[in-house]
Amino acid sequence: MATNKLVLKNQAVSDINTRKLTSKRRRVTLPQWATAWLVLLPALIFLSLFMFFPIINTVISAFIQDFMVLPIRRIFSLGQFIKGVYSEDFISDATFGINNFIEVLRSPTFIQSIGNTAILTIIEVPLTIFVSLLIATFLNNIKVLKGFYQTIFFLPYVTNTIALGLIFNIAFGKNEGGLVNIVLKNVFGKDPVNFLDAYEGNTVGALSSKLTEGIVIVTYSLWNGIAFKILVFMAGLATIDSQYYNAAKIDGASNFTIWRRITLPLLSPQILYITITSFIGSFKMYTGVMAVYQGEHSSGGYYFGGNLKDPDRWIPVVGWIYKNVDAVFPGKASAASIILLCIIMVITAVQFVVSKKRVHY
């Protein structure tokens, strides 16, 4: 009997302690909204420093016409940006206008960079989407060594961009030892082609042209761009119910008809996503063009094909912005960045409108 009383007493003491601990925990528990903001705070700080601040800085810089009158001329660093914007003389001394945009749009090399980017985008984007979709379809239908082939096709995505560009620079080398020229000579019986070298003293053929250089850039972009697209398409293919395919086979539909009538419509969300991201990535192209010209008289990433008189034969928009960045006078580069942003937004909006009736969720 005494033992039972002791057990009940211990149980009562334990319940009291539990209630005390629970009450203490409840007192320090944050509201749900506060917990959400606490979790989001690190990401918000990161986005503020590396996304929102640069965007605001760029917009302000694009409309300032005379940086020499500002109390703080260099406004690219965060501290100087805050001092400059909140200076008493900033609004009164700074002259705002659209002269930077006018100068950029009147620049022949900027117009050329837009044309170069548009050409590469029109060729590269549809080609990479089509090739990656075909490869994903074939990979989805094989069973033996499927993981091995997936790994091989995914390797370009995890390979350093500059290293991959160096490989293509060597493969399309200007001498007969280049891999592509070896194939052209020994397999097809063709003379070696000078793909990249635009200077006198080359060892093979005529000087490179914009066409031959464009072939190298597009090939590089194709190989570098299909890996991620294949991964997305294969994820989409895995979600398609096999009952659709079985019903089509019972009806006697051919493989091509099944692919065109079932696979493509059900992959339309992935195709829309890949199309939009591919256009955005293509208009932001810079390292891909620069990488294939490594060693071809390049100088600090300022060489984009052509020759000494025309070193900007294949310069993209981002390359033009990079070459025109000035820490003291950043207005032109900032204006060009905003123009590029507007172009991307317009293209993205058009894609959403056009694909609205063709995408099936």
TILONU-965308 format. One record per residue (C-alpha): residue number from 0; z, x, y. Coordinates in nm, 4 decimals, decimal comma. Example, Ala and Ser with C-alpha at 12.3 -4.5 7.8 and 13.67 -1.06 7.14 Angstrom:
2
<n->0	Z->0,7800	X->1,2300	Y->-0,4500>
<n->1	Z->0,7140	X->1,3670	Y->-0,1060>
end
This chain:
361
<n->0	Z->0,0000	X->0,0000	Y->0,0000>
<n->1	Z->0,0947	X->0,2801	Y->0,2387>
<n->2	Z->-0,2298	X->0,4546	Y->0,1523>
<n->3	Z->-0,4346	X->0,1469	Y->0,2484>
<n->4	Z->-0,2540	X->0,1240	Y->0,5824>
<n->5	Z->-0,3254	X->0,4906	Y->0,6492>
<n->6	Z->-0,6935	X->0,4414	Y->0,5680>
<n->7	Z->-0,7142	X->0,1383	Y->0,7996>
<n->8	Z->-0,5393	X->0,3306	Y->1,0763>
<n->9	Z->-0,7824	X->0,6227	Y->1,0464>
<n->10	Z->-1,0750	X->0,3816	Y->1,0462>
<n->11	Z->-0,9447	X->0,2164	Y->1,3624>
<n->12	Z->-0,9034	X->0,5520	Y->1,5367>
<n->13	Z->-1,2589	X->0,6485	Y->1,4309>
<n->14	Z->-1,3990	X->0,3212	Y->1,5697>
<n->15	Z->-1,2213	X->0,3769	Y->1,9010>
<n->16	Z->-1,3583	X->0,7314	Y->1,9307>
<n->17	Z->-1,7072	X->0,6080	Y->1,8451>
<n->18	Z->-1,6864	X->0,3439	Y->2,1179>
<n->19	Z->-1,5718	X->0,6061	Y->2,3693>
<n->20	Z->-1,8608	X->0,8371	Y->2,2823>
<n->21	Z->-2,1077	X->0,5499	Y->2,2966>
<n->22	Z->-1,9748	X->0,4362	Y->2,6331>
<n->23	Z->-1,9992	X->0,7922	Y->2,7659>
<n->24	Z->-2,3583	X->0,8211	Y->2,6452>
<n->25	Z->-2,4493	X->0,4925	Y->2,8053>
<n->26	Z->-2,3102	X->0,6070	Y->3,1381>
<n->27	Z->-2,5334	X->0,9175	Y->3,1437>
<n->28	Z->-2,8467	X->0,7469	Y->3,0064>
<n->29	Z->-3,1259	X->0,7437	Y->3,2660>
<n->30	Z->-3,3350	X->0,4344	Y->3,3373>
<n->31	Z->-3,6649	X->0,4168	Y->3,1555>
<n->32	Z->-3,8697	X->0,4775	Y->3,4712>
<n->33	Z->-3,6611	X->0,7846	Y->3,5568>
<n->34	Z->-3,7062	X->0,9253	Y->3,2082>
<n->35	Z->-4,0834	X->0,8723	Y->3,2363>
<n->36	Z->-4,1006	X->1,0572	Y->3,5696>
<n->37	Z->-3,8852	X->1,3396	Y->3,4307>
<n->38	Z->-4,1245	X->1,3857	Y->3,1388>
<n->39	Z->-4,4293	X->1,3716	Y->3,3672>
<n->40	Z->-4,2838	X->1,6093	Y->3,6272>
<n->41	Z->-4,4077	X->1,9403	Y->3,4737>
<n->42	Z->-4,7611	X->1,8034	Y->3,4397>
<n->43	Z->-4,7525	X->1,6644	Y->3,7951>
<n->44	Z->-4,6404	X->1,9996	Y->3,9332>
<n->45	Z->-4,9187	X->2,1757	Y->3,7437>
<n->46	Z->-5,1823	X->1,9246	Y->3,8609>
<n->47	Z->-5,0574	X->1,9415	Y->4,2182>
<n->48	Z->-5,0831	X->2,3204	Y->4,2327>
<n->49	Z->-5,4075	X->2,3690	Y->4,0424>
<n->50	Z->-5,6021	X->2,0462	Y->4,1070>
<n->51	Z->-5,4830	X->1,8322	Y->4,3985>
<n->52	Z->-5,4116	X->2,1229	Y->4,6333>
<n->53	Z->-5,7496	X->2,2934	Y->4,5758>
<n->54	Z->-5,9307	X->1,9605	Y->4,6263>
<n->55	Z->-5,7520	X->1,8893	Y->4,9545>
<n->56	Z->-5,8006	X->2,2497	Y->5,0636>
<n->57	Z->-6,1722	X->2,2317	Y->4,9857>
<n->58	Z->-6,2239	X->1,9044	Y->5,1701>
<n->59	Z->-6,0480	X->2,0335	Y->5,4833>
<n->60	Z->-6,2357	X->2,3642	Y->5,4686>
<n->61	Z->-6,5713	X->2,1881	Y->5,4341>
<n->62	Z->-6,5339	X->2,0084	Y->5,7680>
<n->63	Z->-6,3919	X->2,2986	Y->5,9726>
<n->64	Z->-6,6725	X->2,4525	Y->6,1774>
<n->65	Z->-6,4971	X->2,7484	Y->6,3377>
<n->66	Z->-6,2274	X->2,9279	Y->6,1416>
<n->67	Z->-6,1847	X->3,1966	Y->6,4063>
<n->68	Z->-5,9897	X->2,9651	Y->6,6380>
<n->69	Z->-5,7319	X->2,8701	Y->6,3758>
<n->70	Z->-5,3835	X->3,0253	Y->6,3891>
<n->71	Z->-5,4070	X->3,0838	Y->6,0150>
<n->72	Z->-5,7625	X->3,1724	Y->5,9160>
<n->73	Z->-5,7168	X->3,2286	Y->5,5484>
<n->74	Z->-5,6071	X->2,8923	Y->5,4105>
<n->75	Z->-5,6792	X->2,9491	Y->5,0433>
<n->76	Z->-5,3232	X->3,0477	Y->4,9527>
<n->77	Z->-5,0676	X->2,7679	Y->4,9294>
<n->78	Z->-4,8256	X->2,9149	Y->5,1823>
<n->79	Z->-5,0939	X->2,9875	Y->5,4413>
<n->80	Z->-5,2477	X->2,6467	Y->5,3804>
<n->81	Z->-4,9176	X->2,4728	Y->5,4618>
<n->82	Z->-4,8622	X->2,6900	Y->5,7695>
<n->83	Z->-5,2158	X->2,6302	Y->5,8912>
<n->84	Z->-5,2292	X->2,2549	Y->5,8381>
<n->85	Z->-4,8851	X->2,1894	Y->5,9847>
<n->86	Z->-4,9284	X->2,4265	Y->6,2771>
<n->87	Z->-4,8979	X->2,2608	Y->6,6172>
<n->88	Z->-5,2315	X->2,4048	Y->6,7259>
<n->89	Z->-5,4263	X->2,3234	Y->6,4121>
<n->90	Z->-5,5604	X->1,9813	Y->6,5114>
<n->91	Z->-5,6229	X->2,0815	Y->6,8728>
<n->92	Z->-5,7909	X->2,4157	Y->6,7955>
<n->93	Z->-5,9868	X->2,3245	Y->6,4814>
<n->94	Z->-6,3340	X->2,1861	Y->6,5362>
<n->95	Z->-6,4313	X->1,9404	Y->6,2678>
<n->96	Z->-6,7884	X->1,8392	Y->6,1882>
<n->97	Z->-7,0674	X->1,8385	Y->5,9342>
<n->98	Z->-7,2390	X->2,1596	Y->6,0372>
<n->99	Z->-7,1373	X->2,3280	Y->5,7113>
<n->100	Z->-7,3116	X->2,0541	Y->5,5116>
<n->101	Z->-7,6239	X->2,0816	Y->5,7291>
<n->102	Z->-7,6385	X->2,4603	Y->5,6819>
<n->103	Z->-7,5957	X->2,4263	Y->5,3072>
<n->104	Z->-7,8690	X->2,1634	Y->5,2734>
<n->105	Z->-8,1032	X->2,3749	Y->5,4867>
<n->106	Z->-8,0464	X->2,6815	Y->5,2717>
<n->107	Z->-8,3560	X->2,7524	Y->5,0563>
<n->108	Z->-8,1473	X->2,9242	Y->4,7886>
<n->109	Z->-7,9138	X->2,6229	Y->4,7624>
<n->110	Z->-8,2086	X->2,3875	Y->4,7149>
<n->111	Z->-8,3423	X->2,6337	Y->4,4579>
<n->112	Z->-8,0061	X->2,6334	Y->4,2784>
<n->113	Z->-8,0112	X->2,2525	Y->4,2598>
<n->114	Z->-8,3624	X->2,2664	Y->4,1151>
<n->115	Z->-8,2614	X->2,5317	Y->3,8609>
<n->116	Z->-7,9568	X->2,3312	Y->3,7553>
<n->117	Z->-8,1618	X->2,0110	Y->3,7275>
<n->118	Z->-8,4258	X->2,1822	Y->3,5104>
<n->119	Z->-8,1665	X->2,3294	Y->3,2756>
<n->120	Z->-7,9795	X->1,9967	Y->3,2595>
<n->121	Z->-8,2887	X->1,7887	Y->3,1823>
<n->122	Z->-8,3884	X->2,0245	Y->2,9004>
<n->123	Z->-8,0514	X->2,1253	Y->2,7627>
<n->124	Z->-7,8534	X->1,7998	Y->2,7556>
<n->125	Z->-8,0931	X->1,5803	Y->2,5516>
<n->126	Z->-8,1754	X->1,8738	Y->2,3236>
<n->127	Z->-7,8136	X->1,9612	Y->2,2456>
<n->128	Z->-7,7199	X->1,5959	Y->2,1899>
<n->129	Z->-8,0121	X->1,5387	Y->1,9526>
<n->130	Z->-7,9569	X->1,8607	Y->1,7552>
<n->131	Z->-7,5800	X->1,8128	Y->1,7288>
<n->132	Z->-7,6257	X->1,4501	Y->1,6187>
<n->133	Z->-7,8673	X->1,5548	Y->1,3445>
<n->134	Z->-7,6384	X->1,8328	Y->1,2241>
<n->135	Z->-7,3358	X->1,6016	Y->1,2271>
<n->136	Z->-7,5291	X->1,3426	Y->1,0245>
<n->137	Z->-7,6285	X->1,5983	Y->0,7610>
<n->138	Z->-7,2781	X->1,7466	Y->0,7458>
<n->139	Z->-7,1344	X->1,3984	Y->0,6977>
<n->140	Z->-7,3584	X->1,3424	Y->0,3935>
<n->141	Z->-7,2845	X->1,6645	Y->0,2052>
<n->142	Z->-6,9876	X->1,7123	Y->-0,0237>
<n->143	Z->-7,0145	X->2,0713	Y->-0,1487>
<n->144	Z->-6,8885	X->2,3373	Y->0,0981>
<n->145	Z->-6,8583	X->2,0773	Y->0,3719>
<n->146	Z->-6,5567	X->2,2483	Y->0,5302>
<n->147	Z->-6,7323	X->2,5852	Y->0,5201>
<n->148	Z->-7,0362	X->2,4572	Y->0,7121>
<n->149	Z->-6,8143	X->2,2754	Y->0,9612>
<n->150	Z->-6,6351	X->2,6016	Y->1,0324>
<n->151	Z->-6,9617	X->2,7901	Y->1,0833>
<n->152	Z->-7,0980	X->2,5361	Y->1,3303>
<n->153	Z->-6,7658	X->2,5273	Y->1,5149>
<n->154	Z->-6,7475	X->2,9049	Y->1,5648>
<n->155	Z->-6,9474	X->2,9120	Y->1,8934>
<n->156	Z->-6,6880	X->2,6836	Y->2,0512>
<n->157	Z->-6,4067	X->2,9352	Y->1,9970>
<n->158	Z->-6,6187	X->3,2419	Y->2,0762>
<n->159	Z->-6,5802	X->3,4061	Y->2,4152>
<n->160	Z->-6,8613	X->3,3001	Y->2,6487>
<n->161	Z->-6,9335	X->3,6495	Y->2,7761>
<n->162	Z->-6,9313	X->3,7937	Y->2,4224>
<n->163	Z->-7,1739	X->3,5243	Y->2,3081>
<n->164	Z->-7,3963	X->3,5959	Y->2,6074>
<n->165	Z->-7,3967	X->3,9649	Y->2,5180>
<n->166	Z->-7,5152	X->3,8793	Y->2,1674>
<n->167	Z->-7,8067	X->3,6805	Y->2,3078>
<n->168	Z->-7,8824	X->3,9592	Y->2,5538>
<n->169	Z->-7,9133	X->4,1987	Y->2,2618>
<n->170	Z->-8,1044	X->3,9514	Y->2,0422>
<n->171	Z->-8,3618	X->3,8931	Y->2,3159>
<n->172	Z->-8,3631	X->4,2605	Y->2,4048>
<n->173	Z->-8,6400	X->4,4120	Y->2,6112>
<n->174	Z->-8,7421	X->4,6607	Y->2,3422>
<n->175	Z->-8,8896	X->4,6233	Y->1,9994>
<n->176	Z->-8,5459	X->4,6610	Y->1,8445>
<n->177	Z->-8,4401	X->4,3177	Y->1,9659>
<n->178	Z->-8,3887	X->4,0693	Y->1,6823>
<n->179	Z->-8,6259	X->3,8088	Y->1,8256>
<n->180	Z->-8,9010	X->4,0651	Y->1,8859>
<n->181	Z->-8,8586	X->4,1974	Y->1,5318>
<n->182	Z->-8,9169	X->3,8452	Y->1,3976>
<n->183	Z->-9,2140	X->3,7886	Y->1,6289>
<n->184	Z->-9,3759	X->4,1140	Y->1,5217>
<n->185	Z->-9,3038	X->4,1229	Y->1,1473>
<n->186	Z->-9,3158	X->3,7506	Y->1,0646>
<n->187	Z->-9,5661	X->3,6053	Y->1,3109>
<n->188	Z->-9,7623	X->3,9200	Y->1,3941>
<n->189	Z->-9,7088	X->3,8748	Y->1,7688>
<n->190	Z->-9,6626	X->4,1424	Y->2,0294>
<n->191	Z->-9,3081	X->4,1944	Y->2,1576>
<n->192	Z->-9,2133	X->3,9713	Y->2,4503>
<n->193	Z->-9,0152	X->4,0919	Y->2,7486>
<n->194	Z->-8,7679	X->3,8036	Y->2,7786>
<n->195	Z->-8,5217	X->3,9325	Y->3,0361>
<n->196	Z->-8,6228	X->4,2624	Y->3,1951>
<n->197	Z->-8,7956	X->4,1996	Y->3,5274>
<n->198	Z->-8,8263	X->4,5659	Y->3,6326>
<n->199	Z->-9,0891	X->4,8310	Y->3,6084>
<n->200	Z->-9,0405	X->5,0844	Y->3,3343>
<n->201	Z->-8,9778	X->4,8326	Y->3,0566>
<n->202	Z->-9,0876	X->4,9395	Y->2,7132>
<n->203	Z->-9,2741	X->4,6294	Y->2,5984>
<n->204	Z->-9,5269	X->4,3814	Y->2,7306>
<n->205	Z->-9,5419	X->4,2342	Y->3,0754>
<n->206	Z->-9,2471	X->4,1753	Y->3,3028>
<n->207	Z->-9,0274	X->3,8804	Y->3,2258>
<n->208	Z->-9,1038	X->3,5502	Y->3,3937>
<n->209	Z->-8,8958	X->3,2505	Y->3,4860>
<n->210	Z->-9,0249	X->3,0824	Y->3,1688>
<n->211	Z->-8,9133	X->3,3602	Y->2,9326>
<n->212	Z->-8,5765	X->3,3881	Y->3,1039>
<n->213	Z->-8,5389	X->3,0088	Y->3,0873>
<n->214	Z->-8,6039	X->3,0175	Y->2,7117>
<n->215	Z->-8,3115	X->3,2574	Y->2,6662>
<n->216	Z->-8,0783	X->3,0495	Y->2,8858>
<n->217	Z->-8,1658	X->2,7210	Y->2,7117>
<n->218	Z->-8,1298	X->2,8782	Y->2,3663>
<n->219	Z->-7,7931	X->3,0193	Y->2,4607>
<n->220	Z->-7,6785	X->2,6863	Y->2,6046>
<n->221	Z->-7,7967	X->2,5041	Y->2,2927>
<n->222	Z->-7,6074	X->2,7295	Y->2,0562>
<n->223	Z->-7,2980	X->2,7376	Y->2,2756>
<n->224	Z->-7,2933	X->2,3613	Y->2,3364>
<n->225	Z->-7,3490	X->2,1975	Y->1,9986>
<n->226	Z->-7,0129	X->2,2868	Y->1,8399>
<n->227	Z->-6,7929	X->2,0432	Y->2,0311>
<n->228	Z->-7,0567	X->1,7689	Y->2,0155>
<n->229	Z->-7,0818	X->1,8023	Y->1,6381>
<n->230	Z->-6,7040	X->1,7648	Y->1,6135>
<n->231	Z->-6,7064	X->1,4449	Y->1,8233>
<n->232	Z->-6,9996	X->1,2936	Y->1,6324>
<n->233	Z->-6,8403	X->1,3680	Y->1,2967>
<n->234	Z->-6,5193	X->1,2001	Y->1,4113>
<n->235	Z->-6,7262	X->0,8955	Y->1,5082>
<n->236	Z->-6,9141	X->0,8936	Y->1,1785>
<n->237	Z->-6,5849	X->0,8954	Y->0,9895>
<n->238	Z->-6,4864	X->0,5655	Y->1,1543>
<n->239	Z->-6,8002	X->0,3755	Y->1,0456>
<n->240	Z->-6,7265	X->0,1375	Y->0,7577>
<n->241	Z->-6,9331	X->0,2198	Y->0,4475>
<n->242	Z->-6,9892	X->-0,1537	Y->0,3876>
<n->243	Z->-7,2591	X->-0,1512	Y->0,6550>
<n->244	Z->-7,4491	X->0,1198	Y->0,4695>
<n->245	Z->-7,4054	X->-0,0495	Y->0,1320>
<n->246	Z->-7,5356	X->-0,3814	Y->0,2653>
<n->247	Z->-7,8367	X->-0,2101	Y->0,4230>
<n->248	Z->-7,9200	X->-0,0293	Y->0,0978>
<n->249	Z->-7,9004	X->-0,3578	Y->-0,0932>
<n->250	Z->-8,1531	X->-0,5019	Y->0,1528>
<n->251	Z->-8,3824	X->-0,2068	Y->0,0818>
<n->252	Z->-8,3541	X->-0,0333	Y->0,4198>
<n->253	Z->-8,4729	X->0,3264	Y->0,4359>
<n->254	Z->-8,2434	X->0,6117	Y->0,5366>
<n->255	Z->-8,4133	X->0,6446	Y->0,8743>
<n->256	Z->-8,3799	X->0,2714	Y->0,9405>
<n->257	Z->-8,0109	X->0,2852	Y->0,8474>
<n->258	Z->-7,9607	X->0,5798	Y->1,0811>
<n->259	Z->-8,1491	X->0,4111	Y->1,3662>
<n->260	Z->-8,0154	X->0,0577	Y->1,3229>
<n->261	Z->-7,6578	X->0,1231	Y->1,2090>
<n->262	Z->-7,5468	X->0,4794	Y->1,2778>
<n->263	Z->-7,6782	X->0,5158	Y->1,6333>
<n->264	Z->-7,5467	X->0,1792	Y->1,7645>
<n->265	Z->-7,2035	X->0,2354	Y->1,6115>
<n->266	Z->-7,1965	X->0,5879	Y->1,7558>
<n->267	Z->-7,2878	X->0,4655	Y->2,1049>
<n->268	Z->-6,9351	X->0,5209	Y->2,2483>
<n->269	Z->-6,9408	X->0,8827	Y->2,1320>
<n->270	Z->-7,2973	X->0,9272	Y->2,2572>
<n->271	Z->-7,1982	X->0,7939	Y->2,6016>
<n->272	Z->-6,8967	X->1,0243	Y->2,6142>
<n->273	Z->-7,0979	X->1,3284	Y->2,5074>
<n->274	Z->-7,3791	X->1,2446	Y->2,7516>
<n->275	Z->-7,1464	X->1,2166	Y->3,0500>
<n->276	Z->-6,9462	X->1,5291	Y->2,9683>
<n->277	Z->-7,2676	X->1,7216	Y->2,8926>
<n->278	Z->-7,4199	X->1,6355	Y->3,2303>
<n->279	Z->-7,0990	X->1,7331	Y->3,4066>
<n->280	Z->-7,0747	X->2,0581	Y->3,2117>
<n->281	Z->-7,4401	X->2,1395	Y->3,2725>
<n->282	Z->-7,4108	X->2,0936	Y->3,6478>
<n->283	Z->-7,1042	X->2,3185	Y->3,6415>
<n->284	Z->-7,2960	X->2,5838	Y->3,4474>
<n->285	Z->-7,2349	X->2,9352	Y->3,5688>
<n->286	Z->-7,1040	X->3,1717	Y->3,3041>
<n->287	Z->-7,3853	X->3,0819	Y->3,0645>
<n->288	Z->-7,6555	X->3,1944	Y->3,3072>
<n->289	Z->-7,4628	X->3,5028	Y->3,4116>
<n->290	Z->-7,3726	X->3,6018	Y->3,0550>
<n->291	Z->-7,7289	X->3,6418	Y->2,9274>
<n->292	Z->-7,8086	X->3,8894	Y->3,2063>
<n->293	Z->-7,5363	X->4,1374	Y->3,1157>
<n->294	Z->-7,6682	X->4,4877	Y->3,1551>
<n->295	Z->-7,9908	X->4,3637	Y->3,3143>
<n->296	Z->-7,9187	X->4,5322	Y->3,6482>
<n->297	Z->-7,6272	X->4,2939	Y->3,6977>
<n->298	Z->-7,3652	X->4,3694	Y->3,9585>
<n->299	Z->-7,0297	X->4,1994	Y->3,9383>
<n->300	Z->-7,1716	X->3,8700	Y->3,8195>
<n->301	Z->-7,4084	X->3,8437	Y->4,1162>
<n->302	Z->-7,7295	X->3,8671	Y->3,9178>
<n->303	Z->-7,9050	X->3,5530	Y->3,7957>
<n->304	Z->-8,2448	X->3,6784	Y->3,6822>
<n->305	Z->-8,5598	X->3,7748	Y->3,8633>
<n->306	Z->-8,5759	X->4,1213	Y->4,0188>
<n->307	Z->-8,4302	X->4,3164	Y->4,3084>
<n->308	Z->-8,6382	X->4,1150	Y->4,5546>
<n->309	Z->-8,5516	X->3,7849	Y->4,3863>
<n->310	Z->-8,2149	X->3,8226	Y->4,2105>
<n->311	Z->-8,1542	X->3,4482	Y->4,2144>
<n->312	Z->-8,4428	X->3,3258	Y->4,0040>
<n->313	Z->-8,2165	X->3,1134	Y->3,7820>
<n->314	Z->-7,9114	X->3,0800	Y->4,0044>
<n->315	Z->-7,7208	X->2,7519	Y->3,9357>
<n->316	Z->-7,5277	X->2,5527	Y->4,1947>
<n->317	Z->-7,1901	X->2,6971	Y->4,0948>
<n->318	Z->-7,3434	X->3,0450	Y->4,1065>
<n->319	Z->-7,4573	X->2,9784	Y->4,4634>
<n->320	Z->-7,1061	X->2,8614	Y->4,5547>
<n->321	Z->-6,9568	X->3,1719	Y->4,3954>
<n->322	Z->-7,1871	X->3,4043	Y->4,5871>
<n->323	Z->-7,1134	X->3,2313	Y->4,9179>
<n->324	Z->-6,7345	X->3,2153	Y->4,8918>
<n->325	Z->-6,5782	X->3,3842	Y->5,1931>
<n->326	Z->-6,2010	X->3,3997	Y->5,2324>
<n->327	Z->-6,2340	X->3,3928	Y->5,6119>
<n->328	Z->-6,5239	X->3,1475	Y->5,6393>
<n->329	Z->-6,5053	X->2,9237	Y->5,3290>
<n->330	Z->-6,6765	X->2,6272	Y->5,4948>
<n->331	Z->-7,0214	X->2,6641	Y->5,3364>
<n->332	Z->-6,8923	X->2,7118	Y->4,9830>
<n->333	Z->-6,6517	X->2,4193	Y->5,0265>
<n->334	Z->-6,9297	X->2,1953	Y->5,1573>
<n->335	Z->-7,1509	X->2,2913	Y->4,8633>
<n->336	Z->-6,8667	X->2,2069	Y->4,6240>
<n->337	Z->-6,8350	X->1,8588	Y->4,7733>
<n->338	Z->-7,2120	X->1,8072	Y->4,7535>
<n->339	Z->-7,2004	X->1,9070	Y->4,3859>
<n->340	Z->-6,9112	X->1,6656	Y->4,3294>
<n->341	Z->-7,1086	X->1,3818	Y->4,4888>
<n->342	Z->-7,4137	X->1,4588	Y->4,2722>
<n->343	Z->-7,2021	X->1,4527	Y->3,9557>
<n->344	Z->-7,0323	X->1,1273	Y->4,0567>
<n->345	Z->-7,3656	X->0,9563	Y->4,1281>
<n->346	Z->-7,5119	X->1,0685	Y->3,7941>
<n->347	Z->-7,1983	X->0,9558	Y->3,6084>
<n->348	Z->-7,2037	X->0,6146	Y->3,7798>
<n->349	Z->-7,5722	X->0,5676	Y->3,6927>
<n->350	Z->-7,5008	X->0,6536	Y->3,3296>
<n->351	Z->-7,2219	X->0,3965	Y->3,3104>
<n->352	Z->-7,4445	X->0,1261	Y->3,4628>
<n->353	Z->-7,7457	X->0,2031	Y->3,2427>
<n->354	Z->-7,5431	X->0,2274	Y->2,9212>
<n->355	Z->-7,3295	X->-0,0814	Y->2,9820>
<n->356	Z->-7,5521	X->-0,3038	Y->2,7619>
<n->357	Z->-7,6213	X->-0,0331	Y->2,5040>
<n->358	Z->-7,2702	X->0,0757	Y->2,4150>
<n->359	Z->-7,1002	X->-0,1207	Y->2,1344>
<n->360	Z->-6,7229	X->-0,0893	Y->2,0934>
end
